């Protein structure tokens, strides 16, 4: 009996040690335990008068309403910011992350945008809108399948230079173009559910 109990304790101890070893390897590979190997991106404060962070997105800003983009505000941006970008994604979409809006090359002095839908007129001069996953340029509001609530990430990026996604101005290329140019980033998350 004691031998069986000893064998069980050894197996449990080995399993615990292996679990800890796996966690250490994951941390090392991610750069967490190597000083200077992981860049920390400063945070921007992003707010909206339409909904609080983690709050319900009003119907007016969805496909069930006027489909108008909500007003957003952010700042302050770090010195050296040459352009801003806004990306809106639904991380709960059935096929993976779904792009609802991509705006880029927003002038760096801009601290907010009003509500406005897909109208280019709401954006500062020089701003460009990418093609979203609905297949059109501009904002496409939350429009999830009925059932579970979906989380919409309104992310603002401060960039060290304007970006020009290669080829057609679609949001997927825009996401790649932001890599390596982000000086700061912040987001507000809104929730929408269709009954």
N, C-alpha and C positions, 0 to 999 in steps of 0.2 A: 504494500500500500504506500509506504513512504517513497519508494522508487517511482511509482506512478505519479505521486504528488510532486516530487522533485522534477520529473520530466515535464509536467504541465507548467510548473513555475519557470523552468528554463525556456520553454517555447513562448510563454507570455512575455518574458523579459526580452527575448530575441525579437519578437514582433514589435515591442515598444521601441527598442533600439533601432530597428530598421525603419520604423515610421519617423523617428527623429532624424535619422540620417537622410531620408528622402526630403524632409523639410529643409534641412541644412543645404542640401544640394540645390533645391529650388531657390532658396534665398541667395545663394552664391551666384547662380546663373542669372538671376534677375538683377544683380548688382547691389542688393541690399546690404551685404556685408563687406563690400569693397568700397572704401571711401573714395569719392571722386568719380566713381564709375557710373553713377546714375544721376542724370540731370533732373533737378527739381524745377518744374515750370511754375512760376509765380501765379497766383490766383487773382482773377478779376471778380469784382462783385457785380452780379447781373440781377436785375429786378424787373418786375412788370407791375404796373398799377392794375392790370386786369386779373391777376391771380397771384397768390403767394407761392413760394417754393414748396413743392409737394401738394399744392392745392388743385382744385378742379378748374379746368380751362372753360371759360364761359362758351356757351353754344355759338355765340356770334363769331367766334374764332375757329369754327369747325365747319365741316362739310354739311352739317345739319342746320347751319345758320348762314350768315353772310360770307363765310370763308375768308374773313379778313385777318391778316396777321396781327397778333397782339402788339401793343406798344412795349418797347424794351428800353432799358437804360443800363449803363455800365460805367465802370471807371473806378479810379483813375487808371489810365494806361501807362506802362513804363516808358521812360525816355528811350528814344530810338525807334518807337513805333512808327512805321511808314504806311501801314494800311491795317484795316480791320476786316474780319469776315464773320458771318453768322451762319451756323449750320443747325438745322432742326431735324432731329431724327426720332423715330418711334422704335425703341429698342425691344418692344414686345410684338412686333409684326410677325405673322406666321412664317414668312420666308427669311427671317433675319432682320437686321436693321433696315428701316425704310426711310429714305431721305424725303422730307417734306419741304425743305427750303434751303437754298444755298445762296448767300450773297457775299460778294468779295470785292476787294479794292475800295472799300468804304474809306473815305478820308479819315486820318488818324485823330483829327480834332472833334470828330463826331462823338457825342456822348449818349445819344438816344435816337430812336426812330419812333414815329407815331404809328398807330394802328393803320392798316391800309391794304391788306390783301396783296394782290399781284401787281398793283400799280407801281410802275417805275418812278412815278412822280413823288412818292413818299420818301424815296431814297436820295441821299446827297449826290450831287453831280459826280460822275466818274464811277459810281457803284455799278456792278454788274450782277445779274442774277443767273444762276446755273439752272440747268434742266433738272427738275426733281424726278422722283421715281414714278410720278403720275405721267411723266413724259412731256411736261411743259415747263417753261421758264417761269419762275415766280413761286409764290407761296401756295401750298396745297394744305389746307387745314386737316386736323385730326379727323380720321374717317375709319375707325377700326371696325372689325367685324363685331357683331353683337355678342355680348357676353362679358368677358373679363375686362377690367380696366387696363388701359395702355398708358405707358409713361413716355412723355415727349420731352426731349432734352433740347433746350434752346441754348446753344453754346456760342459764346463770343470769343474770338481769337484776336489777339494783338500780334501783328506780324512785323518782321524786320524789313520786309520789302513787299511791294505789290506782287500778286501771283497771277500767272497766266497759264491755266491748265491747257495742256497740249490737246489739239484737236477740238472737237465740239465742246461747248461750255456745259458739260454735264457735271452733276454733283459728285459722281464717283471719281472723276478726275480731279475735281476740286479738293476732295479729302486728301488725296495723295499729294497735291501741290502744297498743302499746308505743312506737311512734314518737313522738319528742319528749319522752318521759318517762324515758329511760334515763340513769342517772348512772354506771353501770359495768356491765360485762358480761364473762363468762368462760365457757369451755366445756372439756369433755373429750370426746374423740372415741373411740368404740369401734367395732370392726369385727366384722361377723358374716357368715358365708358358709354357705350350705346346699349340701352336696355333691350 
